[in-house]
Structure formats: C-alpha cells, structure tokens
Amino acid sequence: MGIWFVCIALVVLSRFIPMAYSSEYDYIDISNPFLKKIPIAIPPFIVESFDQTHKQVAAESSDLLSSSLEFTGYFKLLDRGAFLIDPNTDWAGQGIEFKNWTVTGAEMLIIGRVSIQDTIITMELRLYDTFKERMIVGKRYKGWLGDQRKIIHRFCSEVIYVLTGDRGVFNSKIAFVTKKKASKEIVICEFDGHNPKYFTNNKKINLTPAWSSDGKWIAYTSYLRGRPDLYIRHVKDKHGTVVSKKGINTTPAWVPGKFSLAATLSFSGDPEIYLLTGSGKIIKRLTRSYGIDVSPSWSPDGKKFAFVSNRSGSPQIYIKDMESGRVERLTYEGNYNTSPSWSPKGDRIAYSGMNNGNFDIFVIDVNTGALLQLTANQRDNESPSWSPDGSLITFSTTREGPSRIYVMTAIGTDQRRLLAMEGEQTNPDWSQSAPNY
C-alpha cells in the first residue's frame, strides 16, 4: 500500500516544481577514469514542526540522502560545520545567496523540507547548481511515514539521471551467498547493503545466485536434495522449477530481456553450457569442447556470451557469437581467469584472475583487449558483478580475513565493505532492476 501511495503522489505533485532537462547538463562522464568528484552541500532538512520525532525523521532523511549519493562515488560531501548560513533562510529559492555556498567549495547544493501530518509525510527536495545559480531538479513527494527511504532514493535517481543520463543503482538489489554454520544460504539486500533477508533458509548448500533482467526471478544451485540441482525461483512467492539432470547443474545466467537462461550441465559427460527456458527445458547446447565450459555471462543485447573454458589448458575467458557460432579467446594474461561479468554498457568484461598467488579483479575491453587491474595486494578478490548503470562493481574479498562483500567504482576506487554478517559472504550478483511488490 505504501509503495502505491508514494508512486501516485510522485506523479501528482512533482509537476508543480520545474525540472531542468538532462540534455542541458553533462556534469558526469561515467566512462572517465579520471573523474573528479563533485563537491556537494547537503544541509539538514527543514522540518515544519517542533515535535522531536518529526525532527528525527528529517535528520535521518538528510543523512540518508547524503550517504546514498556518496555511495555512487560521484560526490564529495562537504562538512556541514563549514556551512555559513542556516538553510531555513534559503528555502525561498530565488532568495538563495549562492556565494555563501560557493565560498565553502560547494558546486552543488541540495536543500529539503519535510512536513508530517499524522502518518503522512510530505518531502520537497531541490538540487541547485551553485555556479550557474539555478535549480537543476526539484520534486515534491507524499507518502506514508515509513516510506522516507523510498522517497529519498527516488530523488537520488532523479539527481543521477540529470547528471549522467542514467537512473543509477537505487532501485537495484544484490543477492549473495552467506555461510551459516555448515550451510550456505542465499541472501538479498538493497543496493547499499540495507535490509538483508534470507532468500533460502534450508540449511543446505546454495550457490551462484543469478537475477533475471526484470528482477523477478533468481536461479541458483542447491544441494537441497543432496545433489547440485538448478533451482529457478520467483523472488516474491518462490514458485518455480528445478533442473535435476545427472551430474552438475550450475552457474546460471539469464538472457537479457528474456525468460530463458544459460547454465552449465554435465549430464552428457564433461560440463557444457546449455540454453534453457525459464521453466527448465533445454533449448539447445551452446558449447562443444573436450574441456570444461562454465560460468556464462551475456552481453547486454543477448547476441554474445562470455564463459570460462580450460580448452587451451588453463581456465581462460572466451566469447561466443550466437549468430555465427564463432568462439574467440578473450584473456591471455595470467594462467587462471574466471567469473566473467559483462558490463551493462557492453564494452567491458570484469573477471577474477590469479595474480601472484591471489585472485584479483580485472576489467578487459571487449574490443581492444586493454586490461585494467582493479584490486592488488589485498588477498583474494573474486566474483565481480556490475551495477545496473555500469558505474560500480561488487565483489567478494578476504582482505579482512573471512570473505566479505565489497563494492568499488568501475575503475577500482572507493573500495569499501557493503555489509557485515556472521560467517562468510561470497558470490554477489547485482540485479539490473528490482520490481516493487
């Protein structure tokens, strides 16, 4: 009910605040490896109440907005203690003294106003360019009191959209494996690690979660019945099917925009990659070699897929063109490369490669073969997965001892832990979208 209410209010109320079109702004080039972070000021939100609970909601909302935008890696948050004025005096919009913000180093400014009546919250948020002295985007939202997180993330999506032309990561989720005593369970959390929930809780071994492109399904391998079967489950109600061929059934990868997926099956002998329907029926065999073929990853247009094969003697990454059937080797550096993840933009593949005795994350240009190493000298770093806008990569790392889920920018900066749980966390997979149920 709360989600529906916010959506309706967004449509009705946002039209009252003018919004600059994204074509007027080109602040952030996410492909630029020398990206400079934008200094941004986000003062505490104004609240039209003396009630302490209302003040706390406003403070938490402004802090959440700050941390969510900082998570993207695009912004440098300025210390609120350096602000020269009370944002209450600036709310009128045309009355903002922009020089009071530029002198603190702020190139952008976000101000917010919150009002609460009973269980209804109204939030008005505005993003300004302090040098051009104009509002870039403004929105007014109305919803239930518990919806402020959804409201803040909707506005964050608007901010990133006008600055990059992409909606960002705020409507995405991450699935990963966590070791729970003798079992391994699949957990789903929000893009920033918030609100982790168990997707499986069967006290067995569950591995390699993979999101469908619409975010409604997860495929994974489970030893629930004592053997490595492939489970295809709806995220909301858990209905689905099981692929239980002889041998292994593992490393699923959904075809972009379709209810079908590739997976590694070994019922014919050695592990090969097959194309399956979302109901688990085999459509056709995709690889044929005497080596092991595993870990498919589709290009965004679904016309090619990357995979790992030891057909040349050691695990390397190959690409197969679906139309021509041609297979080409992609990686030549290193003698153990695995876990390919094709970027949403289609130009790069992230993977994990053995480097001086440890695994590190690399990114390779699909067209030129240019290689960029993103991690180094921090023990094992594995299983990279791209954010839906291609700006971030999540991965698992043992740099703290037990394996943890980390996130970094697509050029390897701002590496930080996503969340902390008991046991060890591995095999993250970042959804390309996440439907609101």
C-alpha positions as CSV (number, residue, x, y, z in Angstrom):
1,M,0.0,0.0,0.0
2,G,2.8,2.4,0.9
3,I,4.6,2.0,-2.4
4,W,1.4,2.6,-4.4
5,F,0.8,5.7,-2.4
6,V,4.2,7.1,-3.0
7,C,4.0,6.4,-6.7
8,I,0.7,8.2,-7.1
9,A,1.9,11.2,-5.1
10,L,5.0,11.4,-7.2
11,V,3.0,11.8,-10.4
12,V,0.6,14.3,-8.9
13,L,3.0,16.5,-7.0
14,S,6.2,16.6,-8.9
15,R,4.7,18.7,-11.7
16,F,4.4,21.7,-9.5
17,I,8.2,22.1,-9.4
18,P,10.1,23.0,-12.6
19,M,12.8,20.5,-13.7
20,A,15.7,21.2,-16.0
21,Y,16.1,18.6,-18.8
22,S,19.1,16.4,-18.6
23,S,20.2,17.5,-22.0
24,E,21.2,20.9,-20.5
25,Y,23.6,19.2,-18.2
26,D,26.6,17.0,-18.7
27,Y,28.3,17.0,-15.4
28,I,29.4,13.4,-15.0
29,D,31.0,11.2,-17.7
30,I,30.9,7.8,-16.0
31,S,33.4,6.4,-18.5
32,N,36.1,8.9,-17.5
33,P,38.8,7.1,-15.4
34,F,39.9,10.5,-14.0
35,L,36.5,11.5,-12.8
36,K,36.6,14.4,-10.3
37,K,34.1,14.1,-7.5
38,I,31.6,16.9,-7.3
39,P,31.7,18.9,-4.0
40,I,28.1,19.0,-2.8
41,A,26.5,20.6,0.2
42,I,23.5,18.8,1.8
43,P,22.4,20.8,5.0
44,P,19.9,19.2,7.4
45,F,16.4,19.2,6.1
46,I,13.9,21.8,7.4
47,V,11.0,20.4,9.3
48,E,7.8,22.3,9.9
49,S,7.3,21.0,13.4
50,F,8.7,21.3,16.9
51,D,8.0,17.6,17.5
52,Q,11.2,15.7,18.3
53,T,10.1,12.6,16.3
54,H,9.5,14.8,13.3
55,K,12.9,16.4,13.7
56,Q,14.5,13.0,13.9
57,V,12.8,11.9,10.7
58,A,14.0,15.0,8.9
59,A,17.6,14.5,10.2
60,E,17.6,10.8,9.2
61,S,16.3,11.6,5.8
62,S,19.0,14.2,5.1
63,D,21.7,11.8,6.3
64,L,20.3,9.0,4.1
65,L,20.3,11.3,1.1
66,S,23.9,12.2,1.8
67,S,25.1,8.6,2.3
68,S,23.1,7.4,-0.8
69,L,24.7,9.9,-3.1
70,E,28.1,9.4,-1.6
71,F,27.7,5.7,-2.3
72,T,27.8,6.4,-6.0
73,G,31.3,7.6,-5.9
74,Y,30.4,10.8,-7.9
75,F,30.3,13.2,-5.0
76,K,32.4,14.7,-2.2
77,L,30.2,15.6,0.7
78,L,31.1,18.9,2.4
79,D,31.3,19.2,6.2
80,R,28.1,20.7,7.5
81,G,30.1,22.5,10.1
82,A,31.7,24.7,7.4
83,F,28.3,26.0,6.1
84,L,27.9,29.7,6.6
85,I,24.2,30.0,6.9
86,D,21.1,28.3,8.1
87,P,19.3,26.6,5.2
88,N,16.0,27.9,6.6
89,T,16.9,31.3,5.2
90,D,17.5,29.9,1.8
91,W,14.3,27.9,1.2
92,A,12.5,30.6,-0.9
93,G,14.6,29.5,-3.9
94,Q,15.1,32.9,-5.5
95,G,16.4,34.1,-2.2
96,I,19.4,31.8,-2.1
97,E,22.7,33.6,-1.7
98,F,24.7,31.2,-3.8
99,K,28.0,32.8,-2.9
100,N,27.6,31.6,0.6
101,W,27.8,28.1,-0.8
102,T,30.4,28.5,-3.5
103,V,32.8,30.0,-0.9
104,T,32.6,26.7,1.0
105,G,33.6,24.9,-2.2
106,A,30.1,23.6,-3.0
107,E,29.5,23.2,-6.7
108,M,26.0,21.7,-6.0
109,L,23.5,22.2,-3.2
110,I,20.5,20.1,-2.1
111,I,18.0,21.5,0.3
112,G,15.0,19.7,1.7
113,R,11.8,20.5,3.6
114,V,9.7,17.9,5.5
115,S,6.2,18.1,6.9
116,I,4.4,15.4,8.7
117,Q,0.7,15.1,9.5
118,D,-0.3,12.0,11.4
119,T,1.1,9.1,9.4
120,I,1.6,11.1,6.2
121,I,5.0,12.7,5.2
122,T,5.5,15.3,2.5
123,M,9.0,15.9,1.4
124,E,10.2,18.7,-1.0
125,L,13.7,18.3,-2.4
126,R,15.7,20.6,-4.7
127,L,19.1,20.3,-6.4
128,Y,20.9,23.5,-7.3
129,D,24.0,24.3,-9.4
130,T,25.6,27.0,-7.2
131,F,27.8,28.4,-10.0
132,K,25.0,28.7,-12.6
133,E,22.8,29.8,-9.7
134,R,19.8,27.8,-10.8
135,M,17.8,24.8,-9.8
136,I,18.5,21.6,-11.7
137,V,15.8,19.4,-10.4
138,G,13.0,19.8,-7.8
139,K,10.5,17.2,-6.6
140,R,7.7,17.0,-4.0
141,Y,6.8,13.6,-2.7
142,K,4.0,12.4,-0.4
143,G,3.6,9.0,1.2
144,W,3.3,7.1,4.4
145,L,5.7,8.0,7.2
146,G,7.6,4.7,6.8
147,D,8.3,5.5,3.1
148,Q,11.0,8.1,3.5
149,R,13.7,5.7,2.4
150,K,11.8,5.0,-0.9
151,I,11.2,8.8,-1.3
152,I,14.9,9.7,-0.8
153,H,16.0,7.0,-3.3
154,R,13.5,8.2,-5.9
155,F,15.0,11.7,-5.6
156,C,18.5,10.2,-5.8
157,S,17.6,8.6,-9.0
158,E,16.4,11.9,-10.4
159,V,19.7,13.6,-9.4
160,I,21.8,10.9,-11.0
161,Y,19.6,11.0,-14.1
162,V,20.0,14.7,-14.8
163,L,23.8,14.4,-14.2
164,T,24.5,11.2,-16.1
165,G,21.5,10.3,-18.2
166,D,21.1,7.1,-16.2
167,R,18.8,6.3,-13.2
168,G,21.7,4.8,-11.2
169,V,21.6,2.0,-8.7
170,F,18.8,3.0,-6.3
171,N,16.2,0.5,-7.5
172,S,18.5,-2.5,-7.5
173,K,19.3,-5.3,-5.2
174,I,22.2,-7.6,-4.6
175,A,22.0,-11.4,-4.0
176,F,24.9,-13.2,-2.4
177,V,25.8,-16.4,-0.5
178,T,26.4,-16.4,3.2
179,K,27.9,-19.3,5.2
180,K,25.7,-20.1,8.1
181,K,27.3,-22.8,10.3
182,A,27.5,-25.9,8.0
183,S,25.2,-24.5,5.4
184,K,25.3,-21.8,2.7
185,E,22.2,-19.7,2.2
186,I,21.3,-17.0,-0.4
187,V,20.6,-13.5,1.0
188,I,19.1,-10.5,-0.8
189,C,19.9,-6.9,0.3
190,E,19.3,-3.4,-1.1
191,F,22.0,-1.8,-3.3
192,D,23.8,-0.3,-0.2
193,G,23.6,-3.5,2.0
194,H,20.5,-2.3,3.8
195,N,17.8,-4.8,5.0
196,P,19.4,-8.2,4.2
197,K,16.9,-11.0,4.0
198,Y,17.3,-14.7,3.5
199,F,16.0,-15.9,0.2
200,T,16.8,-19.6,1.1
201,N,16.9,-20.9,4.6
202,N,17.0,-24.7,4.0
203,K,20.2,-25.4,6.0
204,K,21.8,-26.9,2.9
205,I,24.4,-25.7,0.4
206,N,23.1,-23.0,-2.0
207,L,25.3,-21.3,-4.6
208,T,25.7,-19.0,-7.6
209,P,22.6,-16.8,-7.4
210,A,21.7,-15.1,-10.7
211,W,19.0,-12.4,-11.2
212,S,16.7,-12.3,-14.3
213,S,16.9,-9.0,-16.1
214,D,13.5,-7.9,-14.8
215,G,14.5,-8.7,-11.2
216,K,11.5,-11.1,-10.7
217,W,13.4,-14.4,-10.7
218,I,16.6,-15.9,-9.2
219,A,18.3,-19.0,-10.5
220,Y,20.8,-20.8,-8.3
221,T,22.3,-24.2,-7.5
222,S,21.2,-26.0,-4.4
223,Y,22.1,-29.3,-2.7
224,L,18.7,-29.4,-1.1
225,R,18.2,-33.0,-2.3
226,G,21.8,-34.0,-1.9
227,R,23.0,-33.2,-5.4
228,P,23.8,-30.0,-7.3
229,D,20.4,-29.1,-8.9
230,L,19.4,-25.9,-10.6
231,Y,16.5,-24.0,-9.0
232,I,14.6,-21.3,-10.8
233,R,12.5,-19.4,-8.2
234,H,10.2,-16.3,-8.4
235,V,11.6,-13.7,-5.9
236,K,8.2,-12.9,-4.4
237,D,6.3,-16.1,-3.9
238,K,9.2,-18.6,-4.5
239,H,7.3,-20.7,-7.1
240,G,9.3,-22.1,-9.9
241,T,11.0,-25.3,-11.1
242,V,14.1,-27.5,-10.6
243,V,16.5,-28.7,-13.2
244,S,17.9,-32.0,-11.9
245,K,19.9,-33.6,-14.7
246,K,22.6,-36.2,-13.9
247,G,25.8,-34.6,-12.8
248,I,26.1,-30.9,-12.0
249,N,23.5,-28.2,-12.8
250,T,25.1,-24.8,-12.0
251,T,26.3,-21.3,-13.0
252,P,23.0,-19.9,-14.4
253,A,22.9,-16.7,-16.4
254,W,19.7,-15.2,-17.6
255,V,19.4,-14.0,-21.2
256,P,18.8,-10.2,-21.2
257,G,15.1,-9.3,-21.6
258,K,14.0,-12.9,-22.0
259,F,12.6,-15.7,-19.8
260,S,15.5,-18.0,-20.7
261,L,18.9,-18.7,-19.3
262,A,22.2,-20.4,-19.9
263,A,23.6,-22.9,-17.4
264,T,26.4,-25.5,-17.0
265,L,25.1,-29.1,-17.1
266,S,27.2,-32.2,-17.2
267,F,24.7,-35.0,-17.9
268,S,26.4,-35.7,-21.3
269,G,29.8,-36.2,-19.7
270,D,32.0,-33.1,-19.3
271,P,30.4,-29.8,-18.2
272,E,29.0,-27.8,-21.1
273,I,26.8,-24.7,-21.4
274,Y,23.1,-25.1,-22.4
275,L,20.3,-22.7,-23.2
276,L,17.2,-23.4,-21.1
277,T,13.7,-22.0,-20.9
278,G,12.7,-20.3,-17.7
279,S,10.7,-23.4,-16.9
280,G,13.9,-25.5,-17.1
281,K,13.5,-27.2,-20.5
282,I,16.7,-27.5,-22.6
283,I,16.5,-25.4,-25.8
284,K,19.9,-26.2,-27.2
285,R,23.6,-26.9,-26.4
286,L,25.7,-23.8,-26.6
287,T,29.3,-25.1,-26.2
288,R,31.1,-28.2,-27.5
289,S,34.6,-28.9,-26.4
290,Y,36.6,-31.6,-24.6
291,G,37.4,-29.2,-21.8
292,I,35.2,-27.8,-19.1
293,D,32.9,-24.9,-20.1
294,V,31.3,-23.0,-17.2
295,S,30.2,-19.5,-15.9
296,P,28.3,-17.9,-18.9
297,S,27.7,-14.1,-18.9
298,W,25.6,-12.5,-21.6
299,S,26.3,-9.3,-23.5
300,P,23.6,-6.7,-22.8
301,D,22.0,-7.3,-26.3
302,G,22.0,-11.1,-25.8
303,K,23.9,-11.7,-29.0
304,K,27.1,-13.0,-27.4
305,F,28.1,-14.6,-24.1
306,A,31.4,-14.9,-22.3
307,F,32.3,-18.1,-20.5
308,V,35.2,-19.9,-18.9
309,S,36.9,-22.9,-20.5
310,N,40.1,-24.9,-20.0
311,R,40.1,-26.0,-23.6
312,S,43.5,-24.3,-24.0
313,G,45.0,-26.0,-21.0
314,S,44.1,-23.5,-18.2
315,P,40.9,-21.6,-17.3
316,Q,40.5,-18.6,-19.7
317,I,37.6,-16.5,-20.8
318,Y,36.1,-16.9,-24.2
319,I,33.3,-15.2,-26.1
320,K,30.8,-16.9,-28.4
321,D,28.8,-15.1,-31.0
322,M,25.2,-16.6,-31.0
323,E,24.6,-15.8,-34.7
324,S,27.8,-17.1,-36.3
325,G,28.7,-19.6,-33.6
326,R,32.2,-18.3,-33.6
327,V,34.2,-18.7,-30.4
328,E,37.2,-16.4,-29.6
329,R,39.5,-16.4,-26.7
330,L,39.5,-13.1,-24.8
331,T,42.1,-13.4,-22.0
332,Y,45.7,-14.2,-22.5
333,E,47.3,-12.6,-19.4
334,G,47.6,-15.0,-16.5
335,N,47.0,-18.7,-16.3
336,Y,43.8,-18.8,-14.3
337,N,41.0,-16.4,-15.3
338,T,37.4,-17.0,-14.2
339,S,34.0,-15.5,-13.2
340,P,33.3,-13.2,-16.2
341,S,30.7,-10.4,-15.8
342,W,29.7,-8.4,-18.9
343,S,29.2,-4.7,-18.3
344,P,25.7,-3.2,-18.8
345,K,27.2,-0.9,-21.5
346,G,28.6,-3.9,-23.4
347,D,32.1,-2.6,-23.8
348,R,33.9,-4.4,-20.9
349,I,34.1,-7.6,-19.0
350,A,35.1,-7.8,-15.4
351,Y,36.7,-11.1,-14.2
352,S,38.8,-12.7,-11.5
353,G,42.3,-13.7,-12.3
354,M,45.1,-15.4,-10.4
355,N,47.9,-12.8,-9.7
356,N,51.0,-13.6,-7.7
357,G,49.2,-16.3,-5.8
358,N,46.0,-14.5,-5.1
359,F,42.9,-13.7,-7.1
360,D,42.4,-10.1,-8.2
361,I,39.6,-8.3,-10.2
362,F,40.4,-7.1,-13.7
363,V,38.4,-5.4,-16.4
364,I,39.1,-6.0,-20.0
365,D,37.9,-4.0,-23.0
366,V,36.0,-6.4,-25.3
367,N,37.1,-4.7,-28.5
368,T,40.7,-3.7,-27.8
369,G,41.8,-6.2,-25.1
370,A,43.0,-3.3,-23.0
371,L,43.4,-4.5,-19.4
372,L,42.8,-2.7,-16.1
373,Q,43.6,-4.2,-12.7
374,L,41.2,-3.0,-10.0
375,T,42.5,-4.8,-6.9
376,A,46.0,-5.6,-5.7
377,N,47.8,-6.9,-2.6
378,Q,44.6,-7.5,-0.7
379,R,44.4,-11.3,-0.6
380,D,41.6,-12.9,-2.7
381,N,39.1,-10.8,-4.7
382,E,36.6,-12.7,-6.7
383,S,33.1,-12.9,-8.3
384,P,32.7,-9.3,-9.8
385,S,29.3,-8.2,-10.7
386,W,28.3,-4.8,-12.3
387,S,25.8,-2.3,-11.0
388,P,22.9,-1.7,-13.4
389,D,24.4,1.6,-14.7
390,G,27.9,0.2,-15.0
391,S,29.4,2.7,-12.6
392,L,30.1,0.3,-9.7
393,I,31.3,-3.3,-9.2
394,T,30.5,-5.6,-6.3
395,F,32.8,-8.5,-5.4
396,S,33.9,-10.8,-2.6
397,T,37.2,-10.3,-0.8
398,T,39.2,-12.0,2.0
399,R,41.1,-8.8,2.9
400,E,39.5,-8.8,6.3
401,G,40.1,-12.5,6.9
402,P,36.7,-14.0,6.3
403,S,35.2,-13.3,2.9
404,R,33.1,-10.2,2.8
405,I,31.0,-8.4,0.0
406,Y,32.7,-5.2,-1.1
407,V,31.8,-2.5,-3.7
408,M,34.0,-0.2,-5.7
409,T,33.8,2.1,-8.7
410,A,34.3,0.7,-12.1
411,I,37.8,2.0,-12.1
412,G,38.7,0.4,-8.8
413,T,38.4,3.5,-6.5
414,D,36.4,3.8,-3.2
415,Q,36.7,0.1,-2.3
416,R,34.5,-0.4,0.8
417,R,32.6,-3.2,2.6
418,L,28.9,-3.4,1.7
419,L,27.7,-5.1,4.9
420,A,28.8,-7.2,7.8
421,M,27.2,-10.5,8.7
422,E,28.2,-13.6,10.7
423,G,30.1,-16.2,8.7
424,E,31.5,-15.5,5.2
425,Q,29.8,-13.9,2.2
426,T,30.6,-14.7,-1.4
427,N,29.2,-14.8,-5.0
428,P,27.4,-11.4,-5.2
429,D,25.1,-10.8,-8.1
430,W,23.8,-7.3,-8.7
431,S,20.3,-7.1,-10.2
432,Q,19.7,-4.8,-13.2
433,S,16.3,-3.8,-11.7
434,A,14.1,-4.8,-8.8
435,P,10.3,-4.7,-9.0
436,N,8.4,-3.2,-6.1
437,Y,6.0,-5.7,-4.7
